[in-house]
Amino acid sequence: MESITKLKDLLKKSLFFLFCGTILIFNLGFKLPAPISEKLSTLPYIGKYFKPTLPPQKLKDKAQEALEEAFLAGAKDYAPQTLNQAQKLYQKGLTYLAEEKFSWAQESFKKAIELAHKAQKKALQRKEELKEEYRQKYIQIANKVKNYNDLALNLRLRYLKALLDQERFEEFEAEYIRFKRDLQHMKGGLRPPLDTKKELR
């Protein structure tokens, strides 16, 4: 009986100190991590001082939107690792949301948004670098085509420009290599075959 009484006293003292600590935290402007705050909200006496986290539905929508924007910016090709990390965090957030671990879901969605924006920025920067690199290659070809009064070559040049404008960089590179090779053949007196299957899109 005496041990039970001591245990009750110890529990009361613990709750008292926890309560005092809570008041001190609020007065000093400190903020506990969301998972800890969520657990404290379920405790007696002091739980009313901690608001439980609500389902972060808006944050989830923002994370999904950020991932879609990163994907459209080309992050899958130009920032795949960062995009993959963002997608994993988003999936974790969905899992926590289903388990009603709302504070954990909130943190996961926040990190997913941050990484998705980072992936988008990387992708756009890389695309600009590639566009400038291929623009220089286009100028080289265009300067060589000026030496020939040839309709077929001018059509191919237009096709190359269209690939560049549409940021179809892999196709541009392949066509650039073929075009450059054919111009070298013409310089040597050989006429490259005209590819009539190519179309401007």
Secondary structure as GFF3:
##gff-version 3
##sequence-region A 1 201
A	DSSP	alpha_helix	2	28	.	.	.	ID=ss1
A	DSSP	alpha_helix	34	40	.	.	.	ID=ss2
A	DSSP	three_ten_helix	47	49	.	.	.	ID=ss3
A	DSSP	alpha_helix	57	72	.	.	.	ID=ss4
A	DSSP	alpha_helix	75	78	.	.	.	ID=ss5
A	DSSP	alpha_helix	80	98	.	.	.	ID=ss6
A	DSSP	alpha_helix	102	145	.	.	.	ID=ss7
A	DSSP	alpha_helix	151	165	.	.	.	ID=ss8
A	DSSP	alpha_helix	169	187	.	.	.	ID=ss9
###
